[in-house]
Amino acid sequence: MLAPLLFGLAAAASSMHTGIPVFGVSGVDSPSFQGSTTGWTALVEGGFVAVFVGQDEVEAQFWVDQKAEYLKAYNPQPHTTFKEENQVDLALGDGVGLLIFRDKNVAVMCRNRSNAGVWADLLHSAIVDIPAPWPSAPNLMSNSKGWVAEAPDSTVHLAFQGGQTDATPSLRFTEPPSRLIAWDGWGRAAATDIPSK
């Protein structure tokens, strides 16, 4: 009984995308990392893009639903052409000023003056599928001088919420943060909540 369950979980995990590179996609500016449940954004010519990589399809769909609710004044309708041409699970918007899509665990929103669909095509083609485990969460270690964040080697950006940083070149805290978020190069975030004392 356990073997079929483990096989099913492994198959489901392998069907998820690794993510979209946060650096190096042509025309996409440097990323601005948001929260672990909100993804990252970047400027593009004529607008911006927002990208979220979830651990599963449910997380990505929740992100899409939030964006659609936030933009309900624009009444984003299904975009069947983008969905069929790119074989994604869901596509919404007019493809001109707005296009939101979800492909498995990756969700993208493109807002633009005239080319949202072009940027959506570009980001969809940038999705990476490689065997890379989900990043580990960062840790907060205490020492005689305060607290120091330790992030996995795969981290390209480390964010924190709350706390008080020390006036040093390295990231050290005199008061501990409430949360640490480590981002890897595929746009995946792993967070650690720090209990208050």
ABEGO torsion letter per residue (X at the ends): XAAAAAAAAAAAAAABBAEBBABGBBGBBBBBBBBAAAEBBBBBBGEBBBBBBBABAAAAAAAAAAAAAAAAAAGBBBBAAAAAAAGBABBBEAGAABBBBBBEABBBBBBBAAAAAAAAAAAAAABBBBBBBBBBBBBBBBBAAEBBBBBBAABABBBBBEEBBBBBABBBBABBBABBBBBBAAGBBBBBBBBBX
